[in-house]
Amino acid sequence: MAFIPYKQIVDYFQTACTEHKYIQSFAHGTLDYLDASSQNVVYPYVFLRPVASPGYDQTTKYRQLLFELYALDVPKLSNESPVDVMSRMETVIYDLGSYFDWGPPSDQAINDYSFDIQSLTPVNEAFNDRAYGWVANTQITTLGLFNYCNYPS
């Protein structure tokens, strides 16, 4: 496991979403960017919101970043069940976890991350566009290489 800069983690989410056949758009940022009416979003939509970082653990030498990972969609037909939408979007979250933990066969980065889904909370009729899905509290763990050998001098 190697130290991974924050931007590379966000880029990896972007790549995972781009390569997923069902996800149509991905964004990252604060909650005010989550509302589709302000961002011209195409559903199904995945949104990554940074929440906190417990920081670097000197004992284990690992660094953790906490995120809220939103997976949202709107019913395709007026009579489509929100339960069907929520079922698909739950699968999307687990698909993204699989991408981080197992990745494409040619990707060496899979050894650099640990992706944990800590909890899922349903999202029902978010905003005015009838979006349904889930928000997953996730944790990304990477090795923190904080020593003098890495000091820029």
Residue frames as qw, qx, qy, qz and C-alpha x, y, z in Angstrom:
[[0.000, 0.890, 0.455, 0.000, 0.00, 0.00, 0.00],
 [0.443, 0.142, 0.017, 0.885, 1.36, 3.44, -0.92],
 [0.024, 0.523, 0.323, -0.788, 0.43, 6.99, 0.02],
 [0.240, 0.524, 0.661, 0.480, -2.34, 8.21, -2.31],
 [0.008, -0.049, -0.095, 0.994, -3.03, 11.96, -2.65],
 [0.368, 0.433, 0.562, -0.602, -6.63, 13.10, -2.15],
 [0.457, 0.528, -0.262, -0.667, -7.00, 14.09, -5.82],
 [0.244, 0.248, -0.900, -0.263, -6.03, 10.59, -6.92],
 [0.173, 0.233, 0.892, -0.346, -8.74, 9.10, -4.70],
 [0.438, 0.566, 0.255, -0.651, -11.37, 11.40, -6.24],
 [0.374, 0.501, -0.574, -0.530, -10.04, 10.59, -9.73],
 [0.023, 0.074, -0.997, -0.029, -10.33, 6.87, -8.96],
 [0.349, 0.442, 0.670, -0.484, -14.00, 7.36, -8.03],
 [0.418, 0.616, -0.147, -0.652, -14.46, 9.28, -11.30],
 [0.235, 0.357, -0.836, -0.345, -12.88, 6.43, -13.27],
 [0.147, 0.141, 0.958, -0.204, -14.98, 3.81, -11.49],
 [0.405, 0.559, 0.446, -0.570, -18.16, 5.77, -12.31],
 [0.369, 0.591, -0.405, -0.593, -17.14, 6.37, -15.92],
 [0.172, 0.248, -0.928, -0.217, -16.46, 2.68, -16.46],
 [0.312, 0.241, 0.830, -0.395, -19.75, 1.61, -14.84],
 [0.053, 0.263, 0.744, 0.612, -22.36, 0.91, -17.52],
 [0.162, -0.715, -0.679, -0.034, -25.30, 2.22, -15.48],
 [0.281, -0.690, -0.200, 0.637, -23.92, 5.43, -13.94],
 [0.445, 0.752, 0.334, 0.353, -24.46, 8.49, -16.15],
 [0.157, 0.814, -0.162, 0.536, -22.77, 11.23, -14.14],
 [0.717, -0.342, -0.377, 0.477, -20.40, 11.78, -11.25],
 [0.055, 0.827, -0.098, 0.551, -19.59, 14.86, -9.19],
 [0.647, -0.217, -0.479, 0.553, -17.61, 15.70, -6.08],
 [0.093, 0.443, -0.110, 0.885, -17.89, 18.52, -3.60],
 [0.137, 0.041, 0.593, -0.793, -20.04, 20.13, -0.96],
 [0.269, 0.432, 0.831, -0.223, -23.76, 19.50, -0.47],
 [0.324, 0.675, 0.110, -0.654, -24.80, 22.55, -2.48],
 [0.232, 0.436, -0.680, -0.541, -23.46, 20.75, -5.59],
 [0.230, 0.074, 0.968, -0.072, -25.63, 17.71, -4.93],
 [0.460, 0.565, 0.458, -0.509, -28.92, 19.25, -6.04],
 [0.522, 0.243, 0.656, 0.488, -29.44, 18.33, -9.68],
 [0.224, 0.888, 0.397, 0.055, -31.46, 21.47, -10.40],
 [0.134, -0.938, 0.194, 0.253, -28.37, 23.59, -9.79],
 [0.393, -0.534, 0.662, 0.350, -25.91, 21.36, -11.67],
 [0.659, 0.472, -0.348, -0.471, -27.55, 19.96, -14.84],
 [0.358, -0.325, 0.871, -0.085, -27.15, 16.36, -13.66],
 [0.687, 0.145, -0.547, -0.456, -27.94, 13.28, -15.72],
 [0.679, -0.310, 0.557, -0.364, -29.29, 10.34, -13.71],
 [0.792, -0.538, -0.237, 0.164, -28.25, 7.77, -12.47],
 [0.129, 0.846, -0.258, 0.448, -25.95, 10.04, -10.52],
 [0.796, -0.315, -0.331, 0.397, -23.13, 9.37, -8.06],
 [0.001, 0.885, -0.131, 0.447, -21.93, 12.17, -5.82],
 [0.743, -0.109, -0.435, 0.497, -18.91, 12.06, -3.51],
 [0.216, -0.887, 0.027, -0.407, -18.88, 14.38, -0.50],
 [0.503, 0.218, -0.623, 0.559, -15.82, 14.55, 1.73],
 [0.574, -0.720, -0.326, -0.211, -16.83, 14.48, 5.39],
 [0.460, -0.824, 0.322, -0.077, -13.80, 14.16, 7.64],
 [0.712, 0.386, -0.545, 0.217, -10.44, 12.61, 8.14],
 [0.783, -0.615, -0.057, 0.073, -9.44, 10.99, 11.40],
 [0.004, 0.894, -0.445, -0.047, -5.95, 11.74, 10.07],
 [0.609, 0.449, -0.644, 0.115, -2.77, 9.76, 10.22],
 [0.853, -0.505, 0.049, -0.122, -2.30, 7.02, 12.79],
 [0.055, 0.774, -0.625, 0.082, 1.35, 6.98, 13.91],
 [0.608, -0.285, 0.723, -0.164, 1.00, 3.44, 15.26],
 [0.776, 0.309, 0.550, -0.011, -0.51, 1.74, 12.21],
 [0.247, -0.318, 0.471, 0.785, 0.98, 4.17, 9.63],
 [0.185, 0.488, 0.762, 0.384, -2.39, 4.46, 7.88],
 [0.131, 0.147, 0.048, -0.979, -4.42, 7.51, 6.87],
 [0.163, 0.491, 0.856, -0.005, -8.22, 7.48, 6.66],
 [0.170, 0.026, -0.166, -0.971, -10.64, 9.69, 4.77],
 [0.259, 0.417, 0.816, -0.305, -14.39, 9.59, 5.37],
 [0.147, 0.018, -0.452, -0.879, -16.91, 10.31, 2.60],
 [0.582, 0.377, 0.536, -0.481, -20.62, 10.30, 1.96],
 [0.063, -0.106, 0.789, 0.602, -21.22, 8.49, -1.30],
 [0.552, 0.382, 0.333, -0.662, -24.63, 9.28, -2.83],
 [0.093, 0.035, 0.867, 0.488, -26.10, 7.01, -5.50],
 [0.371, 0.452, 0.412, -0.699, -29.33, 8.50, -6.86],
 [0.056, 0.140, 0.767, 0.623, -31.74, 7.91, -9.71],
 [0.480, 0.179, 0.186, -0.838, -35.23, 8.93, -10.71],
 [0.638, 0.261, 0.714, -0.125, -37.95, 6.50, -11.79],
 [0.157, -0.093, 0.649, 0.738, -37.86, 6.05, -15.58],
 [0.227, -0.438, -0.692, -0.527, -41.64, 5.67, -15.81],
 [0.349, -0.464, 0.130, -0.803, -44.31, 7.44, -13.82],
 [0.866, -0.332, -0.045, -0.371, -45.43, 4.13, -12.34],
 [0.680, 0.276, -0.602, 0.314, -41.97, 2.68, -11.61],
 [0.717, -0.646, -0.258, 0.041, -41.58, 1.71, -7.98],
 [0.055, -0.879, 0.406, -0.243, -39.09, 3.68, -5.88],
 [0.809, -0.389, 0.440, -0.020, -38.16, 0.31, -4.38],
 [0.869, 0.371, 0.188, 0.267, -36.83, -0.79, -7.79],
 [0.300, 0.859, -0.191, 0.368, -34.79, 2.41, -8.09],
 [0.444, -0.752, 0.431, -0.227, -33.40, 2.02, -4.58],
 [0.934, -0.108, 0.332, 0.084, -32.50, -1.60, -5.26],
 [0.737, 0.571, 0.032, 0.361, -30.50, -0.64, -8.35],
 [0.093, 0.869, -0.267, 0.407, -28.73, 2.19, -6.58],
 [0.715, -0.580, 0.382, -0.088, -27.77, 0.01, -3.63],
 [0.923, 0.155, 0.238, 0.259, -26.14, -2.35, -6.13],
 [0.446, 0.802, -0.096, 0.386, -24.26, 0.61, -7.65],
 [0.330, -0.830, 0.376, -0.245, -22.72, 1.43, -4.27],
 [0.840, -0.305, 0.444, 0.060, -21.56, -2.15, -3.79],
 [0.797, 0.518, 0.126, 0.284, -20.26, -2.18, -7.38],
 [0.180, 0.886, -0.260, 0.340, -18.10, 0.86, -6.59],
 [0.606, -0.635, 0.460, -0.134, -16.82, -0.85, -3.46],
 [0.926, 0.076, 0.335, 0.161, -15.89, -3.87, -5.56],
 [0.574, 0.755, -0.057, 0.313, -14.07, -1.64, -8.03],
 [0.141, -0.852, 0.415, -0.285, -11.97, -0.19, -5.21],
 [0.709, -0.451, 0.528, -0.119, -11.30, -3.53, -3.55],
 [0.812, 0.080, 0.543, 0.201, -10.73, -5.62, -6.67],
 [0.101, 0.728, -0.288, -0.614, -10.40, -3.17, -9.59],
 [0.794, 0.537, -0.193, -0.210, -9.77, -4.05, -13.22],
 [0.961, -0.108, 0.065, 0.245, -7.21, -6.86, -13.68],
 [0.638, 0.459, -0.047, 0.617, -4.62, -4.46, -15.14],
 [0.164, -0.859, 0.049, -0.483, -4.90, -1.93, -12.31],
 [0.588, 0.090, -0.597, 0.538, -2.10, -1.97, -9.76],
 [0.161, -0.438, 0.230, -0.854, -3.80, 0.73, -7.64],
 [0.750, -0.407, -0.368, -0.369, -6.11, -1.83, -6.04],
 [0.745, -0.174, -0.481, 0.428, -3.38, -2.67, -3.55],
 [0.253, 0.235, -0.221, 0.912, -3.14, 0.98, -2.51],
 [0.423, -0.329, -0.005, -0.844, -6.67, 1.43, -1.15],
 [0.082, -0.258, -0.933, 0.239, -8.97, -0.05, 1.40],
 [0.346, -0.242, -0.249, -0.872, -12.63, 0.82, 0.83],
 [0.088, -0.254, -0.899, 0.346, -15.15, 0.19, 3.60],
 [0.351, -0.480, -0.379, -0.709, -18.88, 0.86, 3.57],
 [0.056, 0.065, -0.727, 0.681, -19.81, 1.66, 7.15],
 [0.286, 0.451, 0.703, -0.470, -23.54, 2.30, 6.73],
 [0.038, 0.294, 0.619, 0.728, -26.27, 3.01, 4.18],
 [0.178, 0.440, 0.499, -0.725, -29.10, 5.49, 4.64],
 [0.360, 0.552, 0.692, 0.295, -32.06, 5.70, 2.24],
 [0.016, 0.271, -0.083, -0.959, -32.68, 8.87, 0.25],
 [0.233, 0.543, 0.805, 0.063, -36.32, 9.35, -0.70],
 [0.205, 0.860, 0.411, 0.224, -37.61, 12.04, -3.05],
 [0.468, -0.437, 0.005, 0.768, -34.59, 14.24, -2.77],
 [0.054, -0.204, 0.268, 0.940, -34.97, 17.72, -4.23],
 [0.565, 0.398, 0.187, -0.698, -37.81, 18.37, -6.69],
 [0.476, 0.424, -0.629, -0.445, -36.82, 15.70, -9.19],
 [0.927, -0.145, 0.067, -0.340, -38.05, 12.63, -7.26],
 [0.455, 0.517, -0.712, 0.140, -34.57, 11.16, -6.83],
 [0.884, -0.409, 0.105, -0.202, -34.29, 7.98, -4.81],
 [0.700, 0.426, -0.516, 0.249, -31.29, 5.99, -3.69],
 [0.807, -0.482, -0.224, 0.257, -28.80, 5.74, -0.88],
 [0.092, 0.862, -0.407, 0.289, -26.06, 7.61, 0.87],
 [0.918, -0.123, -0.292, 0.241, -23.23, 5.39, 2.05],
 [0.315, -0.885, 0.342, -0.026, -20.85, 6.43, 4.77],
 [0.921, 0.286, -0.145, 0.223, -17.55, 5.18, 3.44],
 [0.460, -0.793, 0.340, 0.210, -13.99, 5.09, 4.62],
 [0.767, 0.564, -0.240, 0.191, -10.92, 5.05, 2.39],
 [0.658, -0.671, 0.281, 0.196, -7.71, 3.90, 4.05],
 [0.701, 0.628, -0.243, 0.233, -4.29, 4.40, 2.50],
 [0.772, -0.223, -0.190, 0.564, -0.78, 4.04, 3.77],
 [0.042, -0.998, 0.026, -0.039, 0.59, 7.28, 5.15],
 [0.817, 0.143, -0.111, 0.548, 4.26, 7.64, 4.30],
 [0.129, -0.956, 0.073, -0.255, 5.27, 10.33, 6.72],
 [0.808, -0.406, 0.082, 0.419, 8.98, 10.10, 7.32],
 [0.172, -0.776, 0.267, 0.545, 12.10, 12.11, 6.54],
 [0.453, -0.025, 0.725, 0.518, 12.81, 10.09, 3.38],
 [0.245, 0.652, 0.647, 0.312, 9.72, 11.71, 1.81],
 [0.157, -0.816, -0.196, 0.520, 10.50, 15.21, 3.02],
 [0.571, 0.724, 0.184, 0.342, 10.86, 17.64, 0.10],
 [0.426, -0.788, 0.123, 0.427, 14.23, 19.31, 0.52]]
